């Protein structure tokens, strides 16, 4: 079974459920069009799939975690819309399409991002109430998500990323590079896994193993992203390339070099797999996904 085969099955579930969640809401038509433009633009749906696989690893219920998985994709999409804005990365292409602000203007792009973020929390709260007998676990999962994508997580990483642009070579701090990657990308990927795991009421040992896996794979994922910004093409990636170099950002290839960065990513994935050792064969899907993430070309 190829990596992409089993991933596609989960992507279909996520896409169908996202469509239903949108249909259930009375959203101003222009705002709806802008939000839907980005959420339906494709993408690998890595974060929802991680959520589902972590839940499955601990014998959870797909129905119970599916809305959490969808909320993670909404949060991710909001971050991409805002990331692409002229005030930040000023990108014109995302997922092979014009970025949201290029189609709907900056005002509606901002509002679409705001809408997706807030809708994600609506979905998380409604799902928690639906499973009221397990509401404490759902609140723990939601809290983990909120902290991971908020001011101590993804937003903090984005701030550090902006502050690191065009920095002089002799002022590059390796610790800052790690901080950017861990916060900007790693914490959301870890939250995707942990939110799927937390609602199964796992043991401390199980949670620690999944969190370690998430941290390692999250950092590796961003390193591969940085590498692809140099080695990839606009056609394959569906987005602009070479922007990190142009902005002189503190990426792993910038600090460690291309070959060393690839080796670091490989080592991180190997460590991530080792972290799941206690689960033995039950972890095979997460192992397959980690291999796919590290070997991807888009």
N, C-alpha and C positions, 0 to 999 in steps of 0.2 A: 504494500500500500504506500503510495507516494505521499510525501508531506502535504502536498496541496490538496489531495483528495479528501482527507478527513477534515482539513480546515474548511474547505468549501461547504461541507455539510452544516457546520456551525454558523458560517457566514449567512447562509440562507435563512436559518432560524432567526438570527439577529435582525437581518434586513426586514423580514416579514413582521417581526414584532415592533420594530421602530415605525414602520408604516402604520400599524394599528394605533400606536401611541400618539402619532400625529393626527390621525383621523378622529381620535377621541376628544381633541381639543378645539376650542373656538379661537383660532389665531387670526389676527388681522391679515387679510389676503397677501399684501405685499411683504409683510414680515414672514409669513408662512412660505412664500415663494423663495425668499432669500435664505431662510433656515434650511429648507428642503433641498435647495440647490447644492449646498455644501455637504449635508449629511448623506445625500443620496449619490454623491459623486464617485462612489467606489471606495477604494482603499482596501487595505489588507485586513481590517477589523481585528488587528492583533490584540488589542486590549480586551474586547469582549470575549475573544477565544481564550485568552489566558484566564479570565474570570471563570468561564465555563469549565475549563480543564482542571483548574484548582478545586472547584466544587465537585467535579466528577471524581477526582483523585480521592476525596474524602467521603465518597458515597453520598453526595448531596443530591438534591432534586433539581433538575434542569429548570422546571417551571418556577421554582422559588428564586433562582439566581438570574434568570434570563433578563428581567427588567433591570437588575443591577448592571449586567453586561451592557445593555443598551444605554444606560445612563453614563457608563464609562466612555462609550463612543460619542455621546453628545458632548461630554466635557472635552474630550480630545478634539472634536471638530470645532468647538468654540475656540480652543486654544490656537488651532491652525488659522482660523479666520482672523483673529486678532494679531497673530504672529505675522501674517502677510500684509498687514496694513502699512501704508507709507511711513508712519511714525516709527515702525519697528523694522521688519526685514524688507518691506517694500517689494514684495514679490508679485509677479503678474501671472504666474502659472502654478496650479496645484492640482494634483491627481489628473494631469493631462488636460485640465480645463482652465479657463481664465479664473483668477481668484475672485472671491466674493465681491470685494470692493470695486473690481474692474467692471463687474456686471451691474451691481446694484448701488454703487456709490459708497463712500466711506460711512455715511450716517447709518444706512441700513446694514452694512457689514458689522458695524459696532453693535447695533441692536440685535442682529441675528446671533452674534456671539453671546450677548447677554441673555437672549432668549433661550439658547441651547443650554447654557449653564444653569439657569434657573429652572428650566424644564427638567433637567437631570435630577435636581433635588426634589422636585415635585414627584417624579417617578420613584425615586428612592423612598420617600416618605409614604407614598401610597402603597408601595410594595411591603414596607414594614408593617403597616396597619393591616394589610391583607393577611399577613402571617403573624398575627398578634400574639400567638402562643410562643413565638420565637422572637419577639420584638427587641429584647435586649441585645441579642446577637446581631440583629439588623442595625440597631443604633450604633453598635461597636463598628460594624462594617462601614456605615455612613460616616462616622467620625474619622475613621482611618482614611477614607477617600478625601474628606474635606481638608484634613491636615496635609495630606500628600500633594494636593493640587493647589493649596492655598498659599498664604504668605510665608509659610515656613518650608514650602515645597516647590512646586513648579513655578509659581510667580517669583519666588526668591531666585530661582535658577535663571529665569528670564532676565531679571534685573542684573544679576552678575554677568550674564552674557552681554548685555548692552554696555555695561561698564568696562568690559574687557576688550571692546573693539578698539582697533588702531593703537594698541598699547605698545610701548617700546620693548624691544627684544630683551633688554637687560632687566626689565621689570616683570617679566612673566613669572607667575607663581604656580607651580605644579599643583599645590593644594587648591588653588582657585579653579584650575581646570577640572579637577575631580569634583569640586563642589557644583560647578555649572552642570556637568553631565549627570551627576546623581540627582540633583534637584529638578533640572529642566525636563529630563526624560525618565530617569530611573525610578523616581518615586511614584509616578503615575502607573508605570508598568507593574511595580510591586503592589500598589493599591488594587490594581485589577485582580491580581492573584489573591491577595489577602482578603478582599471583600467577598470573593467566592468561597474562600476557606472559612472565614469567621462565622458565617451563618450556619455552618455544620457543627458548631460548638466543638472544635478540635482540641486535642491535647496541646500543652505548651510545646512539647517536643515537635509535634507536627507543624505547628505555626512557625516555630523557629526555622525549621527546614525549608518551608515554603518562602518565608521572608528572605532567607539567605539566597535561595534560588532567584528570587525576584531582583534582589539588589545586584547580583552578579550579571544576570541576563539583561537587566535594564542598562547597566553601564556598557556592556558589550554592544547592545543595540545602538546606542548613541555613537559609539566609536565607529561602528560599521556605517552609520549615517554620515559621519564626518569623512570617512574614507570614500564613500560613494559620491560625495560632493566634489571629490577630486577625480575619481576614476570613472564615474558614471556619465551617462548622457541624458540630455533633457528628454529625449524620446523614451528611454527606459524608465527614468525616474518620474516622469510626468510633472517635473518642477524644474526651476532654474538650478543650474549647477555653477560651481566656482565662486559662489557668493561669500563663503567663509574666508577664502583666500583674499578676495577683493576687500572685505571688511577687516582683514587682519585679525580674525577672531582667535581666541585661545582654544583651539581644538586639539585633540590628541595628535593628529598628523603634524600640526604646526609645532607642537612641543616635542613629541617623541619621534617624528618621522613616519613615513607611510608604512614601511615594512614592520617596524617595531609596534606600531598601532595595531596592525593586523594580528601580530603575535599576541599582544596583550588581550585583544578581543577573543582569540582562540582559547587562551588560558582561562579567561573569565568564564567562558561557556563550559569548559571542562570542569572548573570548580563548581559551577551551577549544577551540572549533572551529578557531581559527587554529593552535593547537598541533599539530593533526593534519594540517596542510597537506601534509606530506611523503608521506602515505599516499594522497592524492588520493581517487579514488572508492571505494577499499577501505574508507574510514572512514565510509561513508554510514550504516551501521547505528548507529554510536556517535553520529553527528551527529543522527540521528532520535531516539535515546534522550535525548540532551541537551535537545532541543526539548521532548520529552514531559515531562521532569523539571521544566523551568522553567515550563511552562504548566499543570501538573497542578492539580487542584482538590481532591485528597485525598492 
